[in-house]
């Protein structure tokens, strides 16, 4: 049978990008009336929709599977295979594919019954073009939501085969993974920088599990949670009678970590007097417990984490410069979520699956308000905030998310400057999402090639930085 195909104007969504912005609505239009079919193609193209047109239902079937991302519009009365048989076939393939039936006057009762059985809508001949466009547009949005929620559930229960338990596909996260693999078995101390909730302890855990030390303890200490009066005893240990109340010998946390990994979280909170002793331990790899003259050797790797820039002159009053340089052999900076928004859907899916198993609840459908919140919120609490948000979604105790205020650093900008900043960020996001591929980025942004390159030059964006497969930068 004759077949007319108009190429899609956008690529189908990737399976791991459940929350991508809506693509151009796509329709498969089936009618054996050549004149009506040509008119429908012209109407849909003029309204910016993509269309594949077929003169018969049987010819269209190979293009319709469970991953079909559009809408089917079909006449009911056709030779060989009519619209009702096609409707039943598609119900068996995927009952969530939206189907719009085109009917003559005598077929309206059949169309109404099909709607009760799951058809999306019907159009009675003759129908206005804008009615066809509106029906397809609304049905395409419904299909997009169905596929997004389906992919979200699949991603939520997928097991990541990567040996580095670090979720993220952006270039920055891939470089961190590569760095962790390179230094895992090198007995080098590591400084991890990142805002609260970015996953600094996850980095320490990954380093430990990838190293030859994985069969020995990973000892984690939050330096900001220990009172100054006991932090020395906790870290270095003590002998009986070393101070009032020290009745028994205690092995300090540093000595307990010997052979394994010592993780010092919030190291910027460590008292200056303790910093001096820690520096001596790091340089000599030896420890002397409180109240003892015995020097004990250590086999130790230290991973220190901070939410501050320890190299900043402003922090010199509370953190020793020599300790900073001793720790700063390898520094890994974890970017906040607002700097890697492309990772948010994958992270959210991971935590949805975790919350679903923990609370023994099904993963609910995601309304548009949640999807919008995920991609526009600044996530000041980073991954930890996102994980708690996923738990509330699964528990069903989430109010409609309120929009987060714009970052304070933008508040002094003029409106044109804010628009320029927002446009540059959208281009960067699209480049990152498509690994620098120009055609895919142009499709996502919906702008001509010349305009795209003009904007790259105006905003000072280097496309090559987003091209996949580049060598990881050193940290």
C-alpha positions in Angstrom: 0.0 0.0 0.0 1.2 3.6 -0.6 3.0 5.1 2.4 3.8 8.7 3.1 6.4 9.5 5.8 7.3 12.9 7.2 10.5 12.7 9.2 10.2 13.4 12.9 11.6 16.7 13.9 13.0 15.4 17.2 14.7 12.2 18.3 12.7 9.8 20.5 13.5 10.1 24.2 16.3 8.0 25.7 15.3 5.4 28.2 17.5 6.9 31.0 16.1 10.5 30.5 12.7 10.2 32.0 12.2 13.8 32.7 13.4 15.5 29.5 11.4 18.5 28.3 8.4 17.7 26.1 9.3 16.8 22.4 7.4 17.7 19.3 4.0 15.8 19.3 4.2 12.9 17.0 1.3 11.1 15.2 0.8 8.1 13.0 -2.1 9.0 10.7 -3.9 6.1 8.9 -6.6 6.7 6.3 -7.2 5.1 2.8 -8.6 8.4 1.5 -5.6 9.9 -0.3 -7.0 13.4 -0.4 -7.9 13.4 3.3 -4.5 11.9 4.2 -2.6 14.6 2.3 -4.7 17.4 3.9 -4.1 16.0 7.4 -0.3 15.8 6.7 -0.3 19.4 5.6 -2.4 20.6 8.6 -0.2 18.8 11.1 3.0 20.0 9.6 1.8 23.6 9.5 1.1 23.4 13.3 4.6 22.0 14.0 3.7 18.4 14.6 5.5 15.4 13.1 3.6 12.8 11.3 3.9 9.4 9.6 1.0 8.7 7.3 -0.2 5.3 6.0 -2.9 4.3 3.6 -3.6 1.1 5.5 -3.5 -0.2 9.1 -1.5 -3.3 8.4 1.4 -1.2 6.9 1.4 1.0 10.0 1.7 -1.9 12.6 5.5 -2.4 12.4 6.0 1.2 13.5 3.7 0.7 16.6 5.3 -1.0 19.6 5.4 -0.6 23.4 8.0 2.2 23.0 6.0 4.2 20.5 6.1 7.7 21.7 3.2 9.3 19.8 -0.5 9.1 19.0 -2.4 6.9 16.5 -5.1 8.5 14.4 -7.0 6.0 12.3 -10.1 5.8 10.2 -12.6 3.1 11.2 -13.7 2.0 7.8 -10.8 0.7 5.7 -10.2 -2.4 3.6 -8.0 -5.3 4.7 -7.8 -4.3 8.4 -10.2 -1.7 9.7 -9.7 0.7 12.5 -11.5 -1.5 15.1 -9.2 -4.4 14.4 -6.2 -2.1 14.6 -7.6 -0.8 17.9 -7.7 -4.3 19.4 -4.2 -5.1 18.1 -2.8 -2.0 19.7 -4.6 -2.8 23.0 -2.6 -6.1 23.0 0.7 -4.3 22.2 0.3 -1.5 24.8 -3.1 -0.5 26.2 -1.7 3.0 27.0 -1.1 4.0 23.3 -3.6 6.9 22.7 -5.8 6.1 19.8 -8.1 8.7 18.1 -10.7 7.2 15.8 -12.1 8.9 12.7 -15.7 8.1 12.1 -18.5 8.6 9.7 -21.9 9.5 11.0 -23.0 5.9 11.2 -19.9 4.8 13.2 -20.3 7.2 16.2 -21.9 4.5 18.4 -19.0 2.2 17.7 -16.5 5.0 18.5 -18.2 5.7 21.8 -18.0 2.1 22.8 -14.3 2.1 21.8 -13.7 5.1 24.1 -15.3 3.1 27.0 -12.9 0.3 26.1 -9.9 2.6 26.2 -9.7 4.7 23.0 -8.6 8.3 23.7 -11.0 10.2 21.4 -12.9 10.2 18.2 -13.4 12.7 15.4 -16.6 12.7 13.3 -16.2 13.6 9.6 -15.9 16.3 8.5 -13.8 17.6 11.3 -11.9 21.0 11.5 -8.1 20.9 11.3 -7.6 22.6 14.7 -9.8 19.9 16.3 -7.4 17.3 15.0 -4.3 19.2 16.1 -5.8 19.8 19.6 -6.7 16.1 20.0 -3.3 14.9 19.0 -1.5 17.5 21.2 -3.4 16.5 24.3 -3.1 12.8 23.6 0.7 13.2 23.0 1.1 14.8 26.4 -0.7 11.9 28.0 1.5 9.4 26.2 4.6 11.3 27.2 3.6 11.2 30.9 2.9 7.4 30.6 6.3 6.7 29.1 8.1 9.0 31.6 6.5 7.2 34.5 7.2 3.8 33.0 10.9 4.7 32.4 11.1 6.1 35.9 9.9 2.9 37.4 12.3 0.9 35.3 15.2 3.1 36.3 14.2 3.0 39.9 14.7 -0.8 40.1 17.7 -1.0 37.8 20.9 -2.3 39.3 23.9 -0.3 38.3 26.7 -2.6 37.2 29.4 0.0 37.7 31.7 -0.9 40.6 31.8 2.7 41.6 28.6 3.3 43.6 28.3 6.9 42.4 25.2 7.8 40.4 25.7 10.4 37.6 26.2 10.6 33.9 27.4 14.2 33.5 31.0 14.8 32.5 31.9 16.0 36.0 30.7 12.8 37.7 32.3 10.6 35.1 35.6 12.4 35.8 35.2 11.8 39.5 34.5 8.1 38.9 37.6 7.8 36.7 39.7 9.6 39.4 38.4 7.2 42.1 39.5 4.2 40.0 42.9 5.7 39.4 43.8 6.5 43.0 41.8 3.7 44.8 44.9 1.5 45.4 47.4 4.4 45.8 48.0 5.0 49.5 47.5 8.7 49.1 45.4 10.9 51.4 42.4 12.6 49.7 40.5 15.8 50.4 36.9 15.8 49.3 35.2 19.2 48.9 31.5 19.7 48.5 28.4 21.4 49.8 26.2 19.7 52.5 24.5 16.6 51.1 26.5 16.2 47.9 27.8 12.8 48.8 31.2 13.2 50.3 30.9 10.1 52.4 29.9 8.2 49.3 33.2 9.1 47.8 35.1 7.9 50.9 33.1 4.6 50.8 33.9 4.1 47.1 37.6 4.7 47.6 37.6 2.2 50.5 35.7 -0.5 48.6 37.8 -0.1 45.5 41.1 -0.3 47.4 43.1 -3.2 48.8 41.9 -2.0 52.2 38.3 -3.0 51.6 38.6 -6.0 54.0 39.6 -3.7 56.9 37.5 -1.1 58.7 36.2 2.1 57.2 36.1 4.3 60.3 34.0 7.5 59.9 34.2 10.4 62.3 32.2 13.6 62.2 34.6 16.2 63.6 31.8 18.7 64.0 29.7 16.3 66.2 32.3 15.5 68.8 32.6 17.8 71.9 36.0 19.4 72.2 36.4 17.8 75.6 36.5 14.2 74.3 37.7 14.6 70.7 41.3 13.9 71.5 40.4 10.7 73.4 38.1 9.6 70.6 40.8 10.1 67.9 44.0 9.2 69.7 42.8 6.9 72.5 44.0 6.9 76.1 45.5 4.8 78.9 43.8 4.3 82.3 44.3 7.3 84.5 45.2 9.6 81.6 42.6 12.1 82.8 39.7 12.2 85.3 37.3 9.4 84.5 39.6 7.4 82.3 39.3 4.1 84.1 39.9 1.8 81.2 42.3 1.7 78.2 40.7 3.0 75.0 41.8 2.4 71.4 41.4 5.6 69.5 39.5 5.8 66.2 42.6 6.5 64.3 44.4 3.4 65.6 41.2 1.4 65.0 41.3 2.4 61.3 44.9 1.1 60.9 45.0 -1.2 57.9 41.8 0.4 56.6 40.5 3.9 55.8 39.9 6.8 58.2 37.1 9.2 57.1 37.2 12.6 58.8 34.0 14.5 57.9 33.6 18.2 58.5 37.3 18.5 59.2 37.1 22.2 59.1 35.3 21.9 62.5 38.3 20.2 64.2 39.9 22.3 67.0 43.2 23.9 66.3 45.0 22.0 69.1 43.8 18.7 67.7 44.8 19.8 64.2 48.4 20.0 65.4 48.4 16.4 66.6 46.6 15.1 63.5 49.3 16.7 61.3 51.9 14.9 63.3 50.1 11.6 62.8 49.7 12.2 59.1 53.4 13.0 58.6 54.8 10.2 60.8 52.1 7.5 60.5 52.5 7.0 64.2 50.3 7.6 67.2 50.8 8.1 70.9 47.6 7.6 73.0 46.9 10.1 75.8 48.7 9.1 79.0 51.2 6.8 77.2 54.8 7.1 76.0 54.3 4.2 73.6 54.6 5.1 69.9 52.4 2.9 67.7 52.9 2.5 63.9 49.9 3.0 61.6 49.0 1.7 58.2 46.5 4.3 57.3 44.7 6.1 54.5 42.9 9.3 55.4 40.0 10.8 53.5 39.0 14.2 54.8 35.8 16.0 53.8 34.9 19.6 54.0 32.1 22.0 52.9 34.6 24.9 53.1 37.3 26.0 50.8 40.3 25.2 53.0 42.7 27.0 50.7 40.9 30.3 51.1 42.7 32.9 53.2 39.4 33.6 55.0 39.5 30.3 56.7 43.1 30.5 57.9 42.0 31.7 61.4 40.4 28.3 62.1 42.3 25.8 59.9 46.0 25.3 59.8 47.7 26.0 56.4 50.2 23.2 56.9 47.5 20.6 57.6 45.6 21.8 54.5 48.7 21.2 52.3 49.3 17.9 53.9 45.7 16.7 53.1 45.7 18.4 49.7 47.6 15.7 47.8 44.5 14.8 45.7 41.4 17.0 45.9 38.0 15.9 44.6 35.3 18.5 44.3 31.7 17.2 44.1 29.5 19.6 42.2 26.1 20.6 43.7 23.0 19.3 42.1 22.2 22.7 40.5 25.5 22.3 38.5 24.5 18.9 37.2 20.8 19.0 36.6 21.0 16.2 34.0 21.7 13.7 36.8 18.6 14.6 38.8 16.2 12.2 37.0 18.5 9.2 37.4 19.2 10.1 41.1 15.5 10.6 41.7 14.7 7.3 40.2 17.3 5.6 42.3 15.9 7.0 45.5 12.3 6.3 44.5 13.2 2.6 44.1 15.0 2.7 47.5 12.1 4.3 49.2 9.6 1.9 47.5 11.5 -1.1 48.9 12.0 0.5 52.3 8.4 1.4 52.8 6.9 -1.4 50.8 4.9 1.0 48.6 4.4 1.2 44.9 6.0 4.0 43.0 3.2 6.5 42.2 2.8 8.3 38.9 4.6 11.6 38.7 2.4 14.7 38.0 3.7 17.6 36.1 4.2 19.7 39.2 6.8 17.2 40.6 8.6 17.0 37.3 8.8 20.7 37.1 10.0 21.0 40.7 12.7 18.4 40.1 14.2 20.4 37.2 13.7 23.9 38.5 14.4 23.7 42.2 17.9 24.6 43.3 18.3 21.7 45.8 20.3 23.6 48.4 20.4 20.3 50.4 21.7 18.5 47.3 21.4 14.7 47.1 20.3 14.3 50.7 17.4 16.7 50.1 16.5 14.9 46.8 16.4 11.5 48.6 14.1 12.8 51.3 11.9 14.3 48.6 11.7 10.9 46.9 10.6 9.3 50.2 7.8 11.9 50.7 6.6 11.2 47.1 6.5 7.4 47.8 4.7 7.9 51.1 2.2 10.3 49.5 2.7 13.0 52.1 4.0 15.6 49.6 2.2 18.9 49.1 2.4 20.6 45.7 6.0 21.8 45.6 6.4 25.5 45.8 8.8 27.1 43.4 12.2 27.8 44.9 13.4 31.4 44.9 16.1 32.4 42.4 19.7 32.2 43.7 20.7 35.3 45.7 23.7 35.9 43.5 21.3 36.7 40.6 19.2 39.2 42.5 21.4 42.1 41.6 21.3 41.4 37.8 19.1 43.4 35.5 16.3 41.6 33.6 18.3 41.4 30.3 21.3 40.0 32.2 19.1 37.3 33.9 17.6 36.4 30.5 21.1 36.0 29.0 22.3 33.9 32.0 19.2 31.7 31.7 19.7 31.2 27.9 23.3 30.3 28.4 22.4 27.7 31.0 19.7 26.2 28.8 22.3 25.8 26.0 24.8 24.2 28.4 22.2 21.8 29.7 21.2 20.7 26.2 24.9 20.2 25.2 25.5 18.2 28.3 22.4 16.1 27.8 23.4 15.2 24.3 27.2 15.0 24.9 27.9 17.9 22.6 26.1 16.4 19.6 25.1 19.4 17.5 22.1 17.9 15.7 20.6 16.5 18.8 21.2 19.8 20.6 19.6 21.8 17.8 16.5 19.5 17.9 16.2 19.9 21.7 16.6 23.7 21.5 14.5 24.2 18.4 16.8 26.8 16.9 18.7 27.1 13.5 22.3 26.1 13.3 23.6 29.6 12.6 21.7 31.0 15.6 23.1 28.2 17.7 26.7 29.0 16.8 26.1 32.7 17.3 24.9 32.1 20.8 27.8 29.8 21.6 30.2 32.7 20.6 28.2 35.3 22.5 28.0 33.3 25.8 31.6 32.0 25.5 30.5 28.3 25.4 33.0 25.7 24.2 31.0 22.8 22.7 34.1 20.5 22.8 33.9 20.5 26.6 30.6 18.5 26.3 31.7 16.0 23.7 31.5 12.4 25.0 34.6 10.3 25.3 37.0 13.0 26.3 39.8 12.1 28.7 39.0 12.9 32.3 40.5 16.0 33.7 42.9 15.6 36.7 41.7 16.7 40.1 
